[in-house]
Structures are given as structure tokens and as C-alpha cells.
Amino acid sequence: MAVTGSRTPGLLAGKTVLVTRPAEQAGGIQASLEHHRATVIRFPSLIIRAPEDPDPATRLLRNLNDYDTVIFSSANAVRHAAQLLQTLGRSLSTQCIAAIGPATRDALENLGMQADVVPEAGFSSEDLLAHEDLWGQDILIIRGVGGRGHLARELRARGSRVDIAEVYQRLCPATRPAHSLCTHPENDSAVLAYSGESMRNLWTLCTKEEHAWLAKAALIAGSPRIARTATAIGFSKTPIIAANASDASMLDALLTWTRET
């Protein structure tokens, strides 16, 4: 679904926006950007796939009754776990369901599941840890392969028994768009950064000439942590930090940038 951010079309006319979201997840933001007449460069810098070995996650999902709470770390975790649950003929019926942020909550709702716990502000592990009713429980965290371990460590430190089901993996694309970013004016261009990993992949996929282009383009980051990663890689402009990495918040931050340029 497109999020226009304003009923006034054309607010991004003359601007170029690099969209780094996985191809299957970029339709909404692309439609919104086109509504505002931006030039959109689709440059997916992550591929989301099922894990090489789904058996460990499948075993954990088969034993859902062992857990008081199931925590979903992302919308991708929701979608891939739902596929495994459907294969197993299982559902989340007695467990408390926690979502790490609004996009994850929305993904649950789209599949007919209701999140019982969602941080009131923010969408990070730290925000979810503020819910003390999760402490001391038997918890299953559903996430991607090699995901950030902070949430599990902190919950264990607070007395919880925690297992982790890794239901998808993130990969760097083997190929990239053929055209050069350098054909677009960097001063009127912005990069949407949805994760630190996607920014590292983007840098890897680009040429040295394109690194200079990226360094001069505006950076719209979905969180301060993503912004720090991008800055360390080589993005040199002061980033604009969106409220979160949802399409609506990223678009709002992008519109703030264009009003200031």
C-alpha cells in the first residue's frame, strides 16, 4: 500500500531517490515516491530467503506450547514463520504475541494475528525490554539468521528462558542494476537506508565512482544505529533520522529533506 505523506503530489519533483529495500517489499514506497514525482532507482541491497536448514526453527515451532510468549523481531520473521506454521498445521493460540515495532504488528494483523505487546515508542529491542511483564517468562524469539543477540541476552539476564527460531536469512544480491548511479545529480539525490546490513551490501555492490556519489547524496536513515553504520562506511553527509524504518516515516523524513534543500 502506498503512503503518500501528503495529498499534494509532486513534492519530490526533480529529486532522485535510491530505494534499497528487498524487491518484493519495495512496491509501497515506490508508489509513494512516484506519487510525489521523484525519479526512483530500485537498488535492492538485500535478498530475503528461507534459511539453508529450516529444521531447527521447525522443531521449535512444533513445540509452541513450551512458551508463554512469542516475540517477532520483524515483518520478515512474521511472514516466514507463518509459512512454517501453516506447513505444521500449528497456530499461535495460547501464547502472548509480542511485536518489536509497528511494521511487525501490521504484518501480524495482515495474517489475522493480534500483537498483545508492542512498544509504545520506538521499534528496537531496548524498547521491547521496557515491558517488564516479559521478564521471567519462557520465550521464543523468531528472527533472521544471525540477528542481533541483545534482546535474548537481556531477557535471560532478567530471568527468562529464551529460545531462538531463525526462520529466514538475509543475503547480499549477486547482481545489481546495470546503470550507474553517477548519471544522476548527487546534490538532488537521497538514499533510503533501512538497515546497516543493506548499506554495507550497497557499498559492496557499487563502484569507487559510485562511492563518491553515495557520499554526497542525502542519507535518510531508519534509526540512529543505521545512520552510524552508514557514516562509518563512508556516507559523509549528516543523516536525516526518520522516526522509524516504516515507509510512512521514511517518506516523512524524505519530505523534510526536500523542504530544506
PyRosetta script that sets phi, psi and omega in degrees:
from pyrosetta import init, pose_from_sequence

init()
pose = pose_from_sequence("MAVTGSRTPGLLAGKTVLVTRPAEQAGGIQASLEHHRATVIRFPSLIIRAPEDPDPATRLLRNLNDYDTVIFSSANAVRHAAQLLQTLGRSLSTQCIAAIGPATRDALENLGMQADVVPEAGFSSEDLLAHEDLWGQDILIIRGVGGRGHLARELRARGSRVDIAEVYQRLCPATRPAHSLCTHPENDSAVLAYSGESMRNLWTLCTKEEHAWLAKAALIAGSPRIARTATAIGFSKTPIIAANASDASMLDALLTWTRET")
pose.set_psi(1, 132.3)
pose.set_omega(1, 179.0)
pose.set_phi(2, -75.5)
pose.set_psi(2, 142.3)
pose.set_omega(2, 174.1)
pose.set_phi(3, -117.5)
pose.set_psi(3, 108.0)
pose.set_omega(3, -171.2)
pose.set_phi(4, -77.7)
pose.set_psi(4, -27.5)
pose.set_omega(4, -179.5)
pose.set_phi(5, 75.1)
pose.set_psi(5, -21.0)
pose.set_omega(5, 178.1)
pose.set_phi(6, -164.6)
pose.set_psi(6, 144.9)
pose.set_omega(6, 176.6)
pose.set_phi(7, -76.4)
pose.set_psi(7, -10.9)
pose.set_omega(7, 179.6)
pose.set_phi(8, -85.3)
pose.set_psi(8, 112.6)
pose.set_omega(8, 179.5)
pose.set_phi(9, -76.1)
pose.set_psi(9, 163.1)
pose.set_omega(9, 171.7)
pose.set_phi(10, 86.8)
pose.set_psi(10, 9.0)
pose.set_omega(10, -176.2)
pose.set_phi(11, -69.3)
pose.set_psi(11, -16.3)
pose.set_omega(11, -179.8)
pose.set_phi(12, -112.7)
pose.set_psi(12, 17.6)
pose.set_omega(12, 178.3)
pose.set_phi(13, -57.8)
pose.set_psi(13, 133.0)
pose.set_omega(13, -179.0)
pose.set_phi(14, 87.2)
pose.set_psi(14, -4.6)
pose.set_omega(14, 179.5)
pose.set_phi(15, -102.7)
pose.set_psi(15, 148.3)
pose.set_omega(15, 174.8)
pose.set_phi(16, -111.7)
pose.set_psi(16, 132.5)
pose.set_omega(16, -177.4)
pose.set_phi(17, -125.4)
pose.set_psi(17, 124.5)
pose.set_omega(17, 178.7)
pose.set_phi(18, -91.8)
pose.set_psi(18, 116.9)
pose.set_omega(18, -178.3)
pose.set_phi(19, -101.1)
pose.set_psi(19, 118.0)
pose.set_omega(19, -174.7)
pose.set_phi(20, -103.1)
pose.set_psi(20, 2.1)
pose.set_omega(20, -178.6)
pose.set_phi(21, -63.3)
pose.set_psi(21, 153.5)
pose.set_omega(21, 172.8)
pose.set_phi(22, -53.0)
pose.set_psi(22, 144.7)
pose.set_omega(22, -170.8)
pose.set_phi(23, -54.2)
pose.set_psi(23, -40.8)
pose.set_omega(23, -176.1)
pose.set_phi(24, -75.2)
pose.set_psi(24, -7.9)
pose.set_omega(24, -179.1)
pose.set_phi(25, -113.6)
pose.set_psi(25, 5.5)
pose.set_omega(25, -172.2)
pose.set_phi(26, -97.8)
pose.set_psi(26, -2.9)
pose.set_omega(26, -174.4)
pose.set_phi(27, -62.0)
pose.set_psi(27, -41.3)
pose.set_omega(27, -177.1)
pose.set_phi(28, -64.9)
pose.set_psi(28, -48.8)
pose.set_omega(28, -178.2)
pose.set_phi(29, -69.0)
pose.set_psi(29, -34.5)
pose.set_omega(29, 178.0)
pose.set_phi(30, -63.2)
pose.set_psi(30, -42.8)
pose.set_omega(30, 178.8)
pose.set_phi(31, -62.3)
pose.set_psi(31, -39.3)
pose.set_omega(31, 179.0)
pose.set_phi(32, -65.6)
pose.set_psi(32, -42.1)
pose.set_omega(32, 179.5)
pose.set_phi(33, -65.7)
pose.set_psi(33, -40.4)
pose.set_omega(33, 178.2)
pose.set_phi(34, -66.4)
pose.set_psi(34, -34.2)
pose.set_omega(34, 174.7)
pose.set_phi(35, -57.4)
pose.set_psi(35, -36.9)
pose.set_omega(35, -179.8)
pose.set_phi(36, -93.5)
pose.set_psi(36, 11.8)
pose.set_omega(36, 171.5)
pose.set_phi(37, 64.6)
pose.set_psi(37, 29.8)
pose.set_omega(37, 172.7)
pose.set_phi(38, -76.9)
pose.set_psi(38, 154.2)
pose.set_omega(38, 166.8)
pose.set_phi(39, -83.6)
pose.set_psi(39, 120.0)
pose.set_omega(39, -174.3)
pose.set_phi(40, -103.3)
pose.set_psi(40, 127.8)
pose.set_omega(40, 172.1)
pose.set_phi(41, -106.9)
pose.set_psi(41, 113.5)
pose.set_omega(41, 175.9)
pose.set_phi(42, -82.9)
pose.set_psi(42, 113.4)
pose.set_omega(42, -177.5)
pose.set_phi(43, -136.1)
pose.set_psi(43, 70.4)
pose.set_omega(43, -179.1)
pose.set_phi(44, -60.6)
pose.set_psi(44, 125.2)
pose.set_omega(44, -178.5)
pose.set_phi(45, -115.2)
pose.set_psi(45, 15.5)
pose.set_omega(45, 170.7)
pose.set_phi(46, -142.3)
pose.set_psi(46, 144.3)
pose.set_omega(46, 169.3)
pose.set_phi(47, -118.1)
pose.set_psi(47, 131.6)
pose.set_omega(47, 178.6)
pose.set_phi(48, -104.5)
pose.set_psi(48, 124.2)
pose.set_omega(48, -178.2)
pose.set_phi(49, -137.0)
pose.set_psi(49, 161.7)
pose.set_omega(49, 171.2)
pose.set_phi(50, -63.3)
pose.set_psi(50, 152.4)
pose.set_omega(50, 179.9)
pose.set_phi(51, -66.1)
pose.set_psi(51, 157.3)
pose.set_omega(51, 177.9)
pose.set_phi(52, -58.5)
pose.set_psi(52, -39.8)
pose.set_omega(52, 179.3)
pose.set_phi(53, -124.1)
pose.set_psi(53, 101.7)
pose.set_omega(53, -178.8)
pose.set_phi(54, -81.2)
pose.set_psi(54, -5.0)
pose.set_omega(54, -172.6)
pose.set_phi(55, -62.1)
pose.set_psi(55, -43.3)
pose.set_omega(55, 179.8)
pose.set_phi(56, -58.7)
pose.set_psi(56, -44.8)
pose.set_omega(56, 178.6)
pose.set_phi(57, -66.3)
pose.set_psi(57, -38.9)
pose.set_omega(57, -179.7)
pose.set_phi(58, -61.5)
pose.set_psi(58, -41.0)
pose.set_omega(58, 179.3)
pose.set_phi(59, -62.8)
pose.set_psi(59, -40.3)
pose.set_omega(59, 179.8)
pose.set_phi(60, -68.2)
pose.set_psi(60, -42.3)
pose.set_omega(60, -180.0)
pose.set_phi(61, -68.4)
pose.set_psi(61, -27.0)
pose.set_omega(61, 177.9)
pose.set_phi(62, -67.7)
pose.set_psi(62, -23.4)
pose.set_omega(62, -176.9)
pose.set_phi(63, -111.3)
pose.set_psi(63, 44.5)
pose.set_omega(63, -177.4)
pose.set_phi(64, -59.4)
pose.set_psi(64, -29.1)
pose.set_omega(64, -177.9)
pose.set_phi(65, -65.5)
pose.set_psi(65, -10.4)
pose.set_omega(65, 178.2)
pose.set_phi(66, -78.0)
pose.set_psi(66, -7.6)
pose.set_omega(66, -170.6)
pose.set_phi(67, -120.1)
pose.set_psi(67, 143.0)
pose.set_omega(67, 173.6)
pose.set_phi(68, -80.6)
pose.set_psi(68, -38.5)
pose.set_omega(68, -173.8)
pose.set_phi(69, -135.6)
pose.set_psi(69, 141.0)
pose.set_omega(69, 172.6)
pose.set_phi(70, -115.4)
pose.set_psi(70, 123.5)
pose.set_omega(70, -179.0)
pose.set_phi(71, -106.4)
pose.set_psi(71, 125.2)
pose.set_omega(71, 175.4)
pose.set_phi(72, -99.6)
pose.set_psi(72, 127.3)
pose.set_omega(72, -174.6)
pose.set_phi(73, -87.8)
pose.set_psi(73, -15.0)
pose.set_omega(73, -175.9)
pose.set_phi(74, -165.8)
pose.set_psi(74, 167.6)
pose.set_omega(74, 175.1)
pose.set_phi(75, -64.8)
pose.set_psi(75, -34.5)
pose.set_omega(75, 176.1)
pose.set_phi(76, -62.6)
pose.set_psi(76, -37.8)
pose.set_omega(76, 177.6)
pose.set_phi(77, -62.6)
pose.set_psi(77, -39.4)
pose.set_omega(77, 178.5)
pose.set_phi(78, -62.0)
pose.set_psi(78, -50.4)
pose.set_omega(78, -174.9)
pose.set_phi(79, -64.4)
pose.set_psi(79, -43.7)
pose.set_omega(79, -177.0)
pose.set_phi(80, -75.1)
pose.set_psi(80, -35.5)
pose.set_omega(80, 175.7)
pose.set_phi(81, -65.3)
pose.set_psi(81, -38.1)
pose.set_omega(81, -179.8)
pose.set_phi(82, -61.3)
pose.set_psi(82, -38.2)
pose.set_omega(82, 178.5)
pose.set_phi(83, -64.1)
pose.set_psi(83, -42.7)
pose.set_omega(83, 179.1)
pose.set_phi(84, -67.7)
pose.set_psi(84, -40.3)
pose.set_omega(84, 179.2)
pose.set_phi(85, -62.9)
pose.set_psi(85, -39.2)
pose.set_omega(85, 178.9)
pose.set_phi(86, -64.2)
pose.set_psi(86, -40.9)
pose.set_omega(86, 177.8)
pose.set_phi(87, -62.1)
pose.set_psi(87, -37.5)
pose.set_omega(87, -178.7)
pose.set_phi(88, -81.7)
pose.set_psi(88, -12.7)
pose.set_omega(88, -174.6)
pose.set_phi(89, 68.7)
pose.set_psi(89, 31.2)
pose.set_omega(89, -178.9)
pose.set_phi(90, -112.3)
pose.set_psi(90, 161.8)
pose.set_omega(90, 176.0)
pose.set_phi(91, -146.2)
pose.set_psi(91, 161.5)
pose.set_omega(91, 176.8)
pose.set_phi(92, -88.4)
pose.set_psi(92, 94.1)
pose.set_omega(92, -173.4)
pose.set_phi(93, -107.6)
pose.set_psi(93, -39.3)
pose.set_omega(93, -175.6)
pose.set_phi(94, -108.2)
pose.set_psi(94, -11.8)
pose.set_omega(94, -175.5)
pose.set_phi(95, -82.9)
pose.set_psi(95, 149.0)
pose.set_omega(95, 165.7)
pose.set_phi(96, -72.0)
pose.set_psi(96, 137.1)
pose.set_omega(96, 179.8)
pose.set_phi(97, -111.0)
pose.set_psi(97, 127.2)
pose.set_omega(97, 178.1)
pose.set_phi(98, -117.2)
pose.set_psi(98, 137.9)
pose.set_omega(98, 178.1)
pose.set_phi(99, -118.0)
pose.set_psi(99, 137.7)
pose.set_omega(99, -173.5)
pose.set_phi(100, -78.6)
pose.set_psi(100, -10.5)
pose.set_omega(100, 178.6)
pose.set_phi(101, -172.5)
pose.set_psi(101, 180.0)
pose.set_omega(101, -174.1)
pose.set_phi(102, -64.9)
pose.set_psi(102, -36.8)
pose.set_omega(102, 179.5)
pose.set_phi(103, -65.8)
pose.set_psi(103, -37.9)
pose.set_omega(103, 177.8)
pose.set_phi(104, -68.2)
pose.set_psi(104, -42.1)
pose.set_omega(104, 176.0)
pose.set_phi(105, -58.7)
pose.set_psi(105, -44.1)
pose.set_omega(105, -179.0)
pose.set_phi(106, -64.8)
pose.set_psi(106, -38.6)
pose.set_omega(106, 178.6)
pose.set_phi(107, -63.3)
pose.set_psi(107, -38.7)
pose.set_omega(107, 176.2)
pose.set_phi(108, -63.0)
pose.set_psi(108, -46.4)
pose.set_omega(108, -178.6)
pose.set_phi(109, -63.1)
pose.set_psi(109, -35.9)
pose.set_omega(109, 178.8)
pose.set_phi(110, -64.0)
pose.set_psi(110, -23.0)
pose.set_omega(110, 179.1)
pose.set_phi(111, -103.5)
pose.set_psi(111, 13.4)
pose.set_omega(111, 175.4)
pose.set_phi(112, 81.5)
pose.set_psi(112, 18.4)
pose.set_omega(112, 178.9)
pose.set_phi(113, -113.4)
pose.set_psi(113, 144.1)
pose.set_omega(113, -177.1)
pose.set_phi(114, -109.3)
pose.set_psi(114, 126.3)
pose.set_omega(114, 176.4)
pose.set_phi(115, -77.9)
pose.set_psi(115, 128.3)
pose.set_omega(115, 178.2)
pose.set_phi(116, -85.9)
pose.set_psi(116, -29.2)
pose.set_omega(116, -177.3)
pose.set_phi(117, -129.9)
pose.set_psi(117, 122.7)
pose.set_omega(117, 175.2)
pose.set_phi(118, -140.6)
pose.set_psi(118, 131.7)
pose.set_omega(118, 177.5)
pose.set_phi(119, -54.4)
pose.set_psi(119, 138.1)
pose.set_omega(119, 179.8)
pose.set_phi(120, -68.7)
pose.set_psi(120, -30.4)
pose.set_omega(120, 178.3)
pose.set_phi(121, -141.4)
pose.set_psi(121, 141.4)
pose.set_omega(121, 179.2)
pose.set_phi(122, 83.0)
pose.set_psi(122, 174.9)
pose.set_omega(122, -178.3)
pose.set_phi(123, -147.8)
pose.set_psi(123, 39.4)
pose.set_omega(123, -178.0)
pose.set_phi(124, -115.4)
pose.set_psi(124, 170.2)
pose.set_omega(124, 175.9)
pose.set_phi(125, -57.5)
pose.set_psi(125, -39.7)
pose.set_omega(125, -179.6)
pose.set_phi(126, -61.5)
pose.set_psi(126, -38.0)
pose.set_omega(126, 179.7)
pose.set_phi(127, -67.3)
pose.set_psi(127, -39.2)
pose.set_omega(127, 179.8)
pose.set_phi(128, -70.1)
pose.set_psi(128, -33.4)
pose.set_omega(128, 180.0)
pose.set_phi(129, -64.5)
pose.set_psi(129, -18.9)
pose.set_omega(129, 178.5)
pose.set_phi(130, -66.8)
pose.set_psi(130, -16.5)
pose.set_omega(130, 178.8)
pose.set_phi(131, -82.0)
pose.set_psi(131, 95.8)
pose.set_omega(131, -174.1)
pose.set_phi(132, -66.7)
pose.set_psi(132, -18.4)
pose.set_omega(132, 179.4)
pose.set_phi(133, -68.5)
pose.set_psi(133, -11.3)
pose.set_omega(133, 175.6)
pose.set_phi(134, -84.5)
pose.set_psi(134, -17.4)
pose.set_omega(134, -176.3)
pose.set_phi(135, -69.8)
pose.set_psi(135, 141.5)
pose.set_omega(135, 176.4)
pose.set_phi(136, 78.7)
pose.set_psi(136, 8.4)
pose.set_omega(136, -179.0)
pose.set_phi(137, -96.4)
pose.set_psi(137, 168.9)
pose.set_omega(137, 167.7)
pose.set_phi(138, -89.2)
pose.set_psi(138, 117.4)
pose.set_omega(138, -168.0)
pose.set_phi(139, -127.3)
pose.set_psi(139, 139.0)
pose.set_omega(139, 171.0)
pose.set_phi(140, -112.7)
pose.set_psi(140, 120.5)
pose.set_omega(140, 175.4)
pose.set_phi(141, -97.6)
pose.set_psi(141, 127.4)
pose.set_omega(141, 178.5)
pose.set_phi(142, -108.2)
pose.set_psi(142, 121.2)
pose.set_omega(142, -172.4)
pose.set_phi(143, -151.8)
pose.set_psi(143, -172.8)
pose.set_omega(143, 175.4)
pose.set_phi(144, -89.8)
pose.set_psi(144, 165.1)
pose.set_omega(144, 179.1)
pose.set_phi(145, -61.9)
pose.set_psi(145, 130.1)
pose.set_omega(145, 177.6)
pose.set_phi(146, 71.5)
pose.set_psi(146, 22.2)
pose.set_omega(146, 179.8)
pose.set_phi(147, -64.9)
pose.set_psi(147, 166.4)
pose.set_omega(147, -179.4)
pose.set_phi(148, -58.7)
pose.set_psi(148, 132.2)
pose.set_omega(148, -174.5)
pose.set_phi(149, -93.7)
pose.set_psi(149, 3.9)
pose.set_omega(149, -173.8)
pose.set_phi(150, -60.6)
pose.set_psi(150, -44.2)
pose.set_omega(150, -175.9)
pose.set_phi(151, -62.3)
pose.set_psi(151, -46.6)
pose.set_omega(151, -179.6)
pose.set_phi(152, -62.9)
pose.set_psi(152, -43.9)
pose.set_omega(152, 180.0)
pose.set_phi(153, -60.7)
pose.set_psi(153, -45.9)
pose.set_omega(153, -176.4)
pose.set_phi(154, -70.0)
pose.set_psi(154, -37.7)
pose.set_omega(154, 176.8)
pose.set_phi(155, -64.8)
pose.set_psi(155, -40.2)
pose.set_omega(155, 176.6)
pose.set_phi(156, -63.3)
pose.set_psi(156, -39.0)
pose.set_omega(156, 178.4)
pose.set_phi(157, -64.3)
pose.set_psi(157, -23.0)
pose.set_omega(157, 179.5)
pose.set_phi(158, -98.1)
pose.set_psi(158, 15.5)
pose.set_omega(158, 172.1)
pose.set_phi(159, 95.4)
pose.set_psi(159, 6.4)
pose.set_omega(159, -179.4)
pose.set_phi(160, -86.8)
pose.set_psi(160, 148.3)
pose.set_omega(160, 167.0)
pose.set_phi(161, -94.2)
pose.set_psi(161, 124.0)
pose.set_omega(161, -171.2)
pose.set_phi(162, -125.9)
pose.set_psi(162, 127.9)
pose.set_omega(162, 167.6)
pose.set_phi(163, -113.8)
pose.set_psi(163, 157.6)
pose.set_omega(163, -176.8)
pose.set_phi(164, -127.6)
pose.set_psi(164, 123.0)
pose.set_omega(164, 175.4)
pose.set_phi(165, -105.0)
pose.set_psi(165, 113.6)
pose.set_omega(165, -179.7)
pose.set_phi(166, -95.5)
pose.set_psi(166, 105.8)
pose.set_omega(166, -168.3)
pose.set_phi(167, -103.8)
pose.set_psi(167, -3.8)
pose.set_omega(167, 176.6)
pose.set_phi(168, -154.3)
pose.set_psi(168, 165.7)
pose.set_omega(168, 175.3)
pose.set_phi(169, -128.8)
pose.set_psi(169, 153.6)
pose.set_omega(169, 178.3)
pose.set_phi(170, -108.6)
pose.set_psi(170, 128.9)
pose.set_omega(170, -176.9)
pose.set_phi(171, -126.1)
pose.set_psi(171, 152.1)
pose.set_omega(171, 172.6)
pose.set_phi(172, -81.0)
pose.set_psi(172, 131.7)
pose.set_omega(172, 179.5)
pose.set_phi(173, -58.3)
pose.set_psi(173, 146.2)
pose.set_omega(173, 177.8)
pose.set_phi(174, -78.9)
pose.set_psi(174, -24.3)
pose.set_omega(174, 179.3)
pose.set_phi(175, -129.1)
pose.set_psi(175, 170.0)
pose.set_omega(175, -178.0)
pose.set_phi(176, -141.0)
pose.set_psi(176, 167.8)
pose.set_omega(176, 176.3)
pose.set_phi(177, -57.3)
pose.set_psi(177, 144.9)
pose.set_omega(177, -173.4)
pose.set_phi(178, -73.6)
pose.set_psi(178, -33.8)
pose.set_omega(178, -173.6)
pose.set_phi(179, -77.4)
pose.set_psi(179, 153.8)
pose.set_omega(179, -177.9)
pose.set_phi(180, -84.5)
pose.set_psi(180, 140.2)
pose.set_omega(180, 175.1)
pose.set_phi(181, -64.3)
pose.set_psi(181, -25.1)
pose.set_omega(181, -174.0)
pose.set_phi(182, -69.1)
pose.set_psi(182, -8.2)
pose.set_omega(182, 176.0)
pose.set_phi(183, -77.7)
pose.set_psi(183, -6.9)
pose.set_omega(183, 179.3)
pose.set_phi(184, -108.7)
pose.set_psi(184, 142.8)
pose.set_omega(184, -179.8)
pose.set_phi(185, -68.6)
pose.set_psi(185, 119.3)
pose.set_omega(185, -174.6)
pose.set_phi(186, -65.0)
pose.set_psi(186, -30.3)
pose.set_omega(186, -177.8)
pose.set_phi(187, -68.4)
pose.set_psi(187, -19.7)
pose.set_omega(187, 177.8)
pose.set_phi(188, -111.7)
pose.set_psi(188, 24.2)
pose.set_omega(188, -176.2)
pose.set_phi(189, -122.7)
pose.set_psi(189, 151.6)
pose.set_omega(189, 179.3)
pose.set_phi(190, -138.2)
pose.set_psi(190, 150.1)
pose.set_omega(190, 177.8)
pose.set_phi(191, -114.2)
pose.set_psi(191, 128.6)
pose.set_omega(191, 176.3)
pose.set_phi(192, -91.5)
pose.set_psi(192, 117.0)
pose.set_omega(192, -175.8)
pose.set_phi(193, -107.8)
pose.set_psi(193, 109.0)
pose.set_omega(193, -176.9)
pose.set_phi(194, -96.6)
pose.set_psi(194, -16.6)
pose.set_omega(194, 177.6)
pose.set_phi(195, -160.7)
pose.set_psi(195, 155.7)
pose.set_omega(195, 176.2)
pose.set_phi(196, -64.3)
pose.set_psi(196, -38.5)
pose.set_omega(196, -179.7)
pose.set_phi(197, -62.5)
pose.set_psi(197, -41.8)
pose.set_omega(197, 179.7)
pose.set_phi(198, -65.2)
pose.set_psi(198, -33.0)
pose.set_omega(198, 177.4)
pose.set_phi(199, -70.4)
pose.set_psi(199, -38.5)
pose.set_omega(199, 175.8)
pose.set_phi(200, -63.2)
pose.set_psi(200, -42.2)
pose.set_omega(200, 178.3)
pose.set_phi(201, -64.2)
pose.set_psi(201, -41.9)
pose.set_omega(201, 179.1)
pose.set_phi(202, -57.8)
pose.set_psi(202, -45.4)
pose.set_omega(202, -179.5)
pose.set_phi(203, -62.3)
pose.set_psi(203, -40.9)
pose.set_omega(203, 179.3)
pose.set_phi(204, -63.6)
pose.set_psi(204, -37.7)
pose.set_omega(204, -175.9)
pose.set_phi(205, -78.7)
pose.set_psi(205, -16.1)
pose.set_omega(205, -175.3)
pose.set_phi(206, -94.3)
pose.set_psi(206, 159.1)
pose.set_omega(206, 177.5)
pose.set_phi(207, -82.4)
pose.set_psi(207, 171.1)
pose.set_omega(207, 177.5)
pose.set_phi(208, -62.1)
pose.set_psi(208, -38.8)
pose.set_omega(208, 177.8)
pose.set_phi(209, -63.2)
pose.set_psi(209, -38.9)
pose.set_omega(209, 178.6)
pose.set_phi(210, -71.5)
pose.set_psi(210, -27.7)
pose.set_omega(210, 175.0)
pose.set_phi(211, -59.9)
pose.set_psi(211, -41.2)
pose.set_omega(211, 177.7)
pose.set_phi(212, -64.3)
pose.set_psi(212, -37.8)
pose.set_omega(212, 177.2)
pose.set_phi(213, -63.8)
pose.set_psi(213, -46.7)
pose.set_omega(213, -179.8)
pose.set_phi(214, -62.1)
pose.set_psi(214, -39.0)
pose.set_omega(214, -178.8)
pose.set_phi(215, -62.0)
pose.set_psi(215, -29.5)
pose.set_omega(215, -177.3)
pose.set_phi(216, -94.0)
pose.set_psi(216, -15.5)
pose.set_omega(216, -179.5)
pose.set_phi(217, -75.2)
pose.set_psi(217, 156.3)
pose.set_omega(217, 175.0)
pose.set_phi(218, -69.7)
pose.set_psi(218, 144.0)
pose.set_omega(218, 179.3)
pose.set_phi(219, -113.9)
pose.set_psi(219, 119.2)
pose.set_omega(219, 175.6)
pose.set_phi(220, -105.4)
pose.set_psi(220, 108.6)
pose.set_omega(220, -171.9)
pose.set_phi(221, -107.2)
pose.set_psi(221, 141.1)
pose.set_omega(221, -177.8)
pose.set_phi(222, -77.0)
pose.set_psi(222, -8.3)
pose.set_omega(222, 177.3)
pose.set_phi(223, -166.9)
pose.set_psi(223, 162.4)
pose.set_omega(223, 175.9)
pose.set_phi(224, -60.8)
pose.set_psi(224, -35.0)
pose.set_omega(224, -179.8)
pose.set_phi(225, -64.6)
pose.set_psi(225, -41.8)
pose.set_omega(225, 176.8)
pose.set_phi(226, -63.6)
pose.set_psi(226, -41.5)
pose.set_omega(226, 179.5)
pose.set_phi(227, -62.0)
pose.set_psi(227, -41.8)
pose.set_omega(227, 179.8)
pose.set_phi(228, -63.2)
pose.set_psi(228, -41.4)
pose.set_omega(228, 178.8)
pose.set_phi(229, -62.1)
pose.set_psi(229, -46.4)
pose.set_omega(229, -178.8)
pose.set_phi(230, -63.9)
pose.set_psi(230, -40.1)
pose.set_omega(230, 179.1)
pose.set_phi(231, -64.0)
pose.set_psi(231, -40.9)
pose.set_omega(231, 178.6)
pose.set_phi(232, -64.8)
pose.set_psi(232, -31.3)
pose.set_omega(232, 179.6)
pose.set_phi(233, -70.3)
pose.set_psi(233, -39.1)
pose.set_omega(233, -178.2)
pose.set_phi(234, 150.5)
pose.set_psi(234, -3.9)
pose.set_omega(234, 173.3)
pose.set_phi(235, -68.2)
pose.set_psi(235, 121.3)
pose.set_omega(235, -169.6)
pose.set_phi(236, -102.5)
pose.set_psi(236, -18.9)
pose.set_omega(236, -180.0)
pose.set_phi(237, -75.7)
pose.set_psi(237, 148.0)
pose.set_omega(237, 176.2)
pose.set_phi(238, -60.1)
pose.set_psi(238, 120.8)
pose.set_omega(238, -175.0)
pose.set_phi(239, -72.0)
pose.set_psi(239, 153.6)
pose.set_omega(239, 169.7)
pose.set_phi(240, -98.4)
pose.set_psi(240, 122.7)
pose.set_omega(240, -174.9)
pose.set_phi(241, -95.8)
pose.set_psi(241, 120.0)
pose.set_omega(241, 175.7)
pose.set_phi(242, -76.7)
pose.set_psi(242, 161.9)
pose.set_omega(242, 179.1)
pose.set_phi(243, -61.3)
pose.set_psi(243, -34.9)
pose.set_omega(243, 173.1)
pose.set_phi(244, -163.6)
pose.set_psi(244, -175.8)
pose.set_omega(244, -174.2)
pose.set_phi(245, -92.0)
pose.set_psi(245, 14.9)
pose.set_omega(245, 175.8)
pose.set_phi(246, -69.4)
pose.set_psi(246, 156.8)
pose.set_omega(246, 179.3)
pose.set_phi(247, -59.0)
pose.set_psi(247, -39.9)
pose.set_omega(247, -178.4)
pose.set_phi(248, -62.9)
pose.set_psi(248, -44.7)
pose.set_omega(248, -178.5)
pose.set_phi(249, -70.7)
pose.set_psi(249, -37.3)
pose.set_omega(249, 177.9)
pose.set_phi(250, -65.7)
pose.set_psi(250, -38.9)
pose.set_omega(250, 177.4)
pose.set_phi(251, -65.3)
pose.set_psi(251, -41.5)
pose.set_omega(251, 177.8)
pose.set_phi(252, -59.1)
pose.set_psi(252, -44.0)
pose.set_omega(252, 179.7)
pose.set_phi(253, -65.9)
pose.set_psi(253, -37.7)
pose.set_omega(253, 178.3)
pose.set_phi(254, -64.2)
pose.set_psi(254, -41.6)
pose.set_omega(254, 178.1)
pose.set_phi(255, -66.8)
pose.set_psi(255, -33.8)
pose.set_omega(255, 174.7)
pose.set_phi(256, -62.1)
pose.set_psi(256, -43.5)
pose.set_omega(256, 178.8)
pose.set_phi(257, -60.4)
pose.set_psi(257, -46.4)
pose.set_omega(257, -175.4)
pose.set_phi(258, -68.8)
pose.set_psi(258, -27.6)
pose.set_omega(258, 176.5)
pose.set_phi(259, -71.1)
pose.set_psi(259, -24.8)
pose.set_omega(259, -176.6)
pose.set_phi(260, -93.8)
pose.set_psi(260, -4.0)
pose.set_omega(260, -178.3)
pose.set_phi(261, -108.3)
pose.dump_pdb("model.pdb")
